[in-house]
Amino acid sequence: MCQLLGVSSNKNVNINFSLREFKHRGESNHHGWGFAFLENNDWKIIKEPYSLKNEDITQEKFRFKSKIIIGHVRLASCGEKIHKNTHPFIIENRVFAHNGTVKDVKNDKNFFLVNLKPEGDTDSEYAFCYLLEKIKLNPSEEIQIIKNEADKIKKYGKFNFLMSDGKMLYAYGDDSLYYVQRKSPFESVRLKDDQYEVNLSEIKDPDEEAVIIATEPLTVNENWIKISGLKIFKDGKLYSEIA
């Protein structure tokens, strides 16, 4: 299945360490990869419709830094294997990436789109448009709307997703999404498949705080917590949650 990677931090950070592991996830999810990150308060997205496993992740294009990062590797289940169907998606300064399949939502009149139109033909981008339309109807209730509508959508399959407005990182866990918080005092951690180990104190600023989110835990010796329902992260901390 597709794999998600998310970061919320109180400082601009890179994903060099996590990317070593995430690259392995591209081997079985070989239909696309993509990352969204903030650059001068504007979203920038890099993505391609082929395997991350074949990429040289030491290239400059992967050396971006941001307080919020959303990554995805794709195993296509709905939509062609083309660039416009590759996650993350961006609409009106929000970004979104999804793990799972909810393709019947596109054919249900209860999820009819009024104003927004997907560029591609994935169920993921369609669901993203639907969530945004609902939020626009009552922006003051955004968090509750995201939770309520996501609960409806997940009945059509699997609906794990990451979404951000550039300030918050929303993480909705249906069946497989986990997070870990990293802050001082930092310890040594080891990647699950890559087996690379590093003492985080050697690569982190002492006052850095970050939350890492992934479809499956990236490391073997950290306390990864399963996300059930909606959790909102800001500046490397859990900001709010609705189970």
LOFI-973745 format. One record per residue (C-alpha): residue in one letter; x, y, z. Coordinates in nm, 4 decimals. Example, Ala and Ser with C-alpha at 12.3 -4.5 7.8 and 13.67 -1.06 7.14 Angstrom:
% LOFI-973745
+------+----------+----------+----------+
| code |        X |        Y |        Z |
+------+----------+----------+----------+
|    A |   1.2300 |  -0.4500 |   0.7800 |
|    S |   1.3670 |  -0.1060 |   0.7140 |
+------+----------+----------+----------+
This chain:
% LOFI-973745
+------+----------+----------+----------+
| code |        X |        Y |        Z |
+------+----------+----------+----------+
|    M |   0.0000 |   0.0000 |   0.0000 |
|    C |   0.1021 |   0.3643 |  -0.0301 |
|    Q |   0.3147 |   0.5155 |   0.2435 |
|    L |   0.2973 |   0.8548 |   0.4125 |
|    L |   0.5677 |   1.0615 |   0.5791 |
|    G |   0.5013 |   1.3786 |   0.7754 |
|    V |   0.7047 |   1.6245 |   0.9808 |
|    S |   0.6014 |   1.9027 |   1.2158 |
|    S |   0.8842 |   2.0958 |   1.3808 |
|    N |   0.9531 |   2.4162 |   1.5703 |
|    K |   1.2433 |   2.4835 |   1.3322 |
|    N |   1.3200 |   2.4340 |   0.9664 |
|    V |   1.4541 |   2.0789 |   0.9415 |
|    N |   1.5563 |   1.8361 |   0.6698 |
|    I |   1.4431 |   1.4749 |   0.6344 |
|    N |   1.7833 |   1.3304 |   0.5451 |
|    F |   1.7683 |   1.0646 |   0.8158 |
|    S |   1.4042 |   0.9591 |   0.7633 |
|    L |   1.4485 |   0.9676 |   0.3866 |
|    R |   1.7055 |   0.6884 |   0.4054 |
|    E |   1.4295 |   0.4637 |   0.5394 |
|    F |   1.1446 |   0.6078 |   0.3346 |
|    K |   1.3360 |   0.5331 |   0.0159 |
|    H |   1.3017 |   0.1615 |   0.0923 |
|    R |   0.9221 |   0.2040 |   0.1033 |
|    G |   0.9398 |   0.3125 |  -0.2584 |
|    E |   1.0434 |  -0.0370 |  -0.3670 |
|    S |   0.6946 |  -0.1813 |  -0.3176 |
|    N |   0.5223 |   0.1518 |  -0.3844 |
|    H |   0.6846 |   0.2202 |  -0.7163 |
|    H |   0.4262 |   0.4268 |  -0.9049 |
|    G |   0.5286 |   0.7665 |  -0.7735 |
|    W |   0.6871 |   0.9773 |  -0.5036 |
|    G |   0.6417 |   1.3319 |  -0.3828 |
|    F |   0.7200 |   1.5841 |  -0.1089 |
|    A |   0.5540 |   1.9110 |  -0.0133 |
|    F |   0.7369 |   2.1662 |   0.1993 |
|    L |   0.7250 |   2.5354 |   0.2812 |
|    E |   0.9732 |   2.7702 |   0.1186 |
|    N |   0.9417 |   3.1379 |   0.2195 |
|    N |   0.5922 |   3.0601 |   0.3502 |
|    D |   0.4811 |   2.9195 |   0.0144 |
|    W |   0.4328 |   2.5542 |  -0.0672 |
|    K |   0.6742 |   2.3873 |  -0.3015 |
|    I |   0.6093 |   2.0374 |  -0.4324 |
|    I |   0.8504 |   1.7979 |  -0.5972 |
|    K |   0.7108 |   1.4724 |  -0.7317 |
|    E |   0.7541 |   1.2168 |  -1.0078 |
|    P |   0.5444 |   0.9198 |  -1.1290 |
|    Y |   0.8101 |   0.6553 |  -1.0677 |
|    S |   0.9862 |   0.4814 |  -0.7811 |
|    L |   1.1695 |   0.6703 |  -0.5086 |
|    K |   1.3845 |   0.3595 |  -0.4734 |
|    N |   1.5621 |   0.4546 |  -0.7956 |
|    E |   1.6371 |   0.8107 |  -0.6860 |
|    D |   1.9702 |   0.9398 |  -0.5624 |
|    I |   1.8474 |   1.0984 |  -0.2395 |
|    T |   2.1780 |   1.2813 |  -0.1916 |
|    Q |   2.0784 |   1.5172 |  -0.4733 |
|    E |   2.0208 |   1.8826 |  -0.3901 |
|    K |   1.6478 |   1.8593 |  -0.4632 |
|    F |   1.6046 |   1.6399 |  -0.1560 |
|    R |   1.7965 |   1.8764 |   0.0743 |
|    F |   1.5021 |   2.1047 |   0.1442 |
|    K |   1.4247 |   2.2284 |   0.4961 |
|    S |   1.0865 |   2.3207 |   0.6406 |
|    K |   0.8801 |   2.3260 |   0.9593 |
|    I |   0.6127 |   2.1165 |   0.7862 |
|    I |   0.6816 |   1.8389 |   0.5352 |
|    I |   0.4438 |   1.5901 |   0.3743 |
|    G |   0.5809 |   1.2963 |   0.1769 |
|    H |   0.4238 |   1.0070 |  -0.0129 |
|    V |   0.5185 |   0.7004 |  -0.2142 |
|    R |   0.2436 |   0.5646 |  -0.4371 |
|    L |   0.1094 |   0.2242 |  -0.5295 |
|    A |  -0.1631 |   0.3135 |  -0.7775 |
|    S |  -0.5091 |   0.1750 |  -0.7066 |
|    C |  -0.7179 |   0.4515 |  -0.8649 |
|    G |  -0.6007 |   0.6715 |  -1.1502 |
|    E |  -0.3254 |   0.6447 |  -1.4080 |
|    K |   0.0432 |   0.6344 |  -1.3188 |
|    I |   0.1057 |   0.9933 |  -1.4242 |
|    H |   0.2383 |   1.3129 |  -1.2691 |
|    K |  -0.0970 |   1.4776 |  -1.1951 |
|    N |  -0.2095 |   1.1697 |  -1.0001 |
|    T |   0.1056 |   1.1665 |  -0.7883 |
|    H |   0.0747 |   1.2864 |  -0.4284 |
|    P |   0.0901 |   1.5326 |  -0.2569 |
|    F |  -0.1783 |   1.7514 |  -0.4101 |
|    I |  -0.2092 |   2.1265 |  -0.3613 |
|    I |  -0.5293 |   2.3303 |  -0.3732 |
|    E |  -0.5627 |   2.6886 |  -0.2522 |
|    N |  -0.2461 |   2.6776 |  -0.0405 |
|    R |  -0.3287 |   2.3478 |   0.1275 |
|    V |  -0.1524 |   2.0208 |   0.0622 |
|    F |  -0.2785 |   1.6654 |   0.1001 |
|    A |  -0.1568 |   1.3069 |   0.0661 |
|    H |  -0.3551 |   0.9869 |   0.1222 |
|    N |  -0.2928 |   0.6216 |   0.1942 |
|    G |  -0.5727 |   0.3793 |   0.1138 |
|    T |  -0.8486 |   0.3435 |  -0.1432 |
|    V |  -1.1934 |   0.5095 |  -0.1283 |
|    K |  -1.2771 |   0.5151 |  -0.4990 |
|    D |  -1.6527 |   0.4604 |  -0.4560 |
|    V |  -1.6762 |   0.8055 |  -0.2982 |
|    K |  -1.6460 |   0.9514 |  -0.6489 |
|    N |  -1.9719 |   0.7835 |  -0.7482 |
|    D |  -2.1749 |   0.8686 |  -0.4376 |
|    K |  -2.4058 |   1.1684 |  -0.4786 |
|    N |  -2.3579 |   1.2510 |  -0.1098 |
|    F |  -1.9993 |   1.3469 |  -0.1944 |
|    F |  -2.0825 |   1.5524 |  -0.5018 |
|    L |  -1.8387 |   1.8378 |  -0.5701 |
|    V |  -1.9825 |   2.1834 |  -0.6278 |
|    N |  -1.6939 |   2.4249 |  -0.6871 |
|    L |  -1.3630 |   2.2390 |  -0.6849 |
|    K |  -1.2468 |   2.0087 |  -0.9608 |
|    P |  -0.9565 |   1.7617 |  -0.9325 |
|    E |  -0.6786 |   1.7934 |  -1.1884 |
|    G |  -0.6284 |   1.4175 |  -1.1955 |
|    D |  -0.8554 |   1.1162 |  -1.1608 |
|    T |  -0.7637 |   0.9716 |  -0.8206 |
|    D |  -1.0040 |   0.9093 |  -0.5369 |
|    S |  -0.7481 |   1.0812 |  -0.3119 |
|    E |  -0.7592 |   1.4188 |  -0.4827 |
|    Y |  -1.1369 |   1.3935 |  -0.5112 |
|    A |  -1.1673 |   1.3369 |  -0.1350 |
|    F |  -0.9324 |   1.6310 |  -0.0769 |
|    C |  -1.1587 |   1.8577 |  -0.2832 |
|    Y |  -1.4595 |   1.7347 |  -0.0897 |
|    L |  -1.2993 |   1.8095 |   0.2477 |
|    L |  -1.2036 |   2.1600 |   0.1354 |
|    E |  -1.5543 |   2.2354 |   0.0131 |
|    K |  -1.6977 |   2.1301 |   0.3481 |
|    I |  -1.4443 |   2.3400 |   0.5398 |
|    K |  -1.5322 |   2.6477 |   0.3336 |
|    L |  -1.8954 |   2.6221 |   0.4404 |
|    N |  -1.8024 |   2.6729 |   0.8058 |
|    P |  -1.4332 |   2.7596 |   0.8557 |
|    S |  -1.4725 |   2.8176 |   1.2306 |
|    E |  -1.5524 |   2.4471 |   1.2760 |
|    E |  -1.2665 |   2.3231 |   1.0597 |
|    I |  -1.1236 |   2.0607 |   1.2935 |
|    Q |  -1.4596 |   1.9002 |   1.3689 |
|    I |  -1.5575 |   1.9082 |   1.0009 |
|    I |  -1.2372 |   1.7306 |   0.8951 |
|    K |  -1.2957 |   1.4604 |   1.1559 |
|    N |  -1.6651 |   1.4121 |   1.0781 |
|    E |  -1.6218 |   1.4012 |   0.7012 |
|    A |  -1.3153 |   1.1755 |   0.7209 |
|    D |  -1.5180 |   0.9341 |   0.9328 |
|    K |  -1.7761 |   0.9204 |   0.6525 |
|    I |  -1.5196 |   0.8739 |   0.3774 |
|    K |  -1.3335 |   0.5917 |   0.5516 |
|    K |  -1.6441 |   0.3734 |   0.5309 |
|    Y |  -1.5625 |   0.3339 |   0.1611 |
|    G |  -1.2242 |   0.1721 |   0.2205 |
|    K |  -0.9099 |   0.2966 |   0.3934 |
|    F |  -0.8535 |   0.6643 |   0.4582 |
|    N |  -0.5270 |   0.7622 |   0.6249 |
|    F |  -0.4122 |   1.1103 |   0.5275 |
|    L |  -0.1907 |   1.4092 |   0.5995 |
|    M |  -0.3048 |   1.7627 |   0.5259 |
|    S |  -0.1631 |   2.1055 |   0.6033 |
|    D |  -0.2544 |   2.4713 |   0.5678 |
|    G |   0.1046 |   2.5802 |   0.6299 |
|    K |   0.0469 |   2.6296 |   1.0021 |
|    M |  -0.0930 |   2.3002 |   1.1254 |
|    L |  -0.0275 |   1.9429 |   1.0204 |
|    Y |  -0.3462 |   1.7346 |   1.0266 |
|    A |  -0.3015 |   1.3589 |   1.0558 |
|    Y |  -0.6001 |   1.1287 |   1.0237 |
|    G |  -0.5428 |   0.7655 |   1.1112 |
|    D |  -0.7831 |   0.5008 |   0.9894 |
|    D |  -0.5935 |   0.1730 |   1.0117 |
|    S |  -0.2210 |   0.2516 |   0.9817 |
|    L |  -0.0597 |   0.5794 |   1.0838 |
|    Y |   0.1939 |   0.6398 |   1.3617 |
|    Y |   0.3895 |   0.9260 |   1.5144 |
|    V |   0.6874 |   0.9794 |   1.7395 |
|    Q |   0.8035 |   1.2974 |   1.9087 |
|    R |   1.1722 |   1.3832 |   1.9230 |
|    K |   1.3115 |   1.6386 |   2.1647 |
|    S |   1.6035 |   1.6794 |   2.4029 |
|    P |   1.7589 |   1.4726 |   2.5481 |
|    F |   1.8139 |   1.3009 |   2.2147 |
|    E |   1.9225 |   0.9373 |   2.1940 |
|    S |   2.0539 |   0.6960 |   1.9318 |
|    V |   1.7936 |   0.5584 |   1.6925 |
|    R |   1.8122 |   0.2902 |   1.4244 |
|    L |   1.6163 |   0.2746 |   1.1002 |
|    K |   1.3993 |  -0.0338 |   1.0501 |
|    D |   1.4956 |  -0.1525 |   0.7004 |
|    D |   1.7980 |   0.0610 |   0.6287 |
|    Q |   1.9589 |  -0.0418 |   0.9610 |
|    Y |   2.1424 |   0.2912 |   0.9740 |
|    E |   2.1900 |   0.4189 |   1.3289 |
|    V |   2.2655 |   0.7705 |   1.4488 |
|    N |   2.2813 |   0.9587 |   1.7748 |
|    L |   2.0256 |   1.2333 |   1.7213 |
|    S |   2.2135 |   1.4662 |   1.9550 |
|    E |   2.4832 |   1.4861 |   1.6850 |
|    I |   2.2453 |   1.6143 |   1.4168 |
|    K |   1.9783 |   1.8039 |   1.6141 |
|    D |   1.9825 |   2.1468 |   1.7760 |
|    P |   1.9359 |   2.1178 |   2.1543 |
|    D |   1.6093 |   2.3154 |   2.1458 |
|    E |   1.4645 |   2.1382 |   1.8428 |
|    E |   1.1314 |   1.9615 |   1.8796 |
|    A |   0.9749 |   1.7587 |   1.6024 |
|    V |   0.7011 |   1.5065 |   1.5362 |
|    I |   0.7581 |   1.2415 |   1.2698 |
|    I |   0.4534 |   1.0684 |   1.1200 |
|    A |   0.4612 |   0.7558 |   0.9052 |
|    T |   0.2360 |   0.4820 |   0.7749 |
|    E |   0.4640 |   0.2325 |   0.9498 |
|    P |   0.7275 |   0.3143 |   1.2149 |
|    L |   1.0565 |   0.4136 |   1.0557 |
|    T |   1.2759 |   0.3122 |   1.3499 |
|    V |   1.2940 |   0.0100 |   1.5771 |
|    N |   1.3852 |   0.1635 |   1.9129 |
|    E |   1.1476 |   0.4568 |   1.9542 |
|    N |   0.8002 |   0.4845 |   2.1033 |
|    W |   0.5794 |   0.5169 |   1.7954 |
|    I |   0.2173 |   0.5911 |   1.8857 |
|    K |  -0.0701 |   0.4786 |   1.6654 |
|    I |  -0.2992 |   0.7560 |   1.5418 |
|    S |  -0.6698 |   0.6731 |   1.5600 |
|    G |  -0.8914 |   0.9571 |   1.4511 |
|    L |  -0.7642 |   1.3101 |   1.3942 |
|    K |  -0.4538 |   1.4612 |   1.5521 |
|    I |  -0.3299 |   1.8123 |   1.4810 |
|    F |   0.0361 |   1.9008 |   1.5230 |
|    K |   0.1979 |   2.2437 |   1.5420 |
|    D |   0.5645 |   2.3373 |   1.5914 |
|    G |   0.6637 |   1.9822 |   1.6797 |
|    K |   0.3933 |   1.9274 |   1.9419 |
|    L |   0.0499 |   1.7703 |   1.9605 |
|    Y |  -0.1851 |   2.0684 |   1.9355 |
|    S |  -0.5283 |   1.9031 |   1.9402 |
|    E |  -0.6954 |   1.5689 |   1.8808 |
|    I |  -1.0364 |   1.4083 |   1.8270 |
|    A |  -1.0494 |   1.0311 |   1.8635 |
+------+----------+----------+----------+
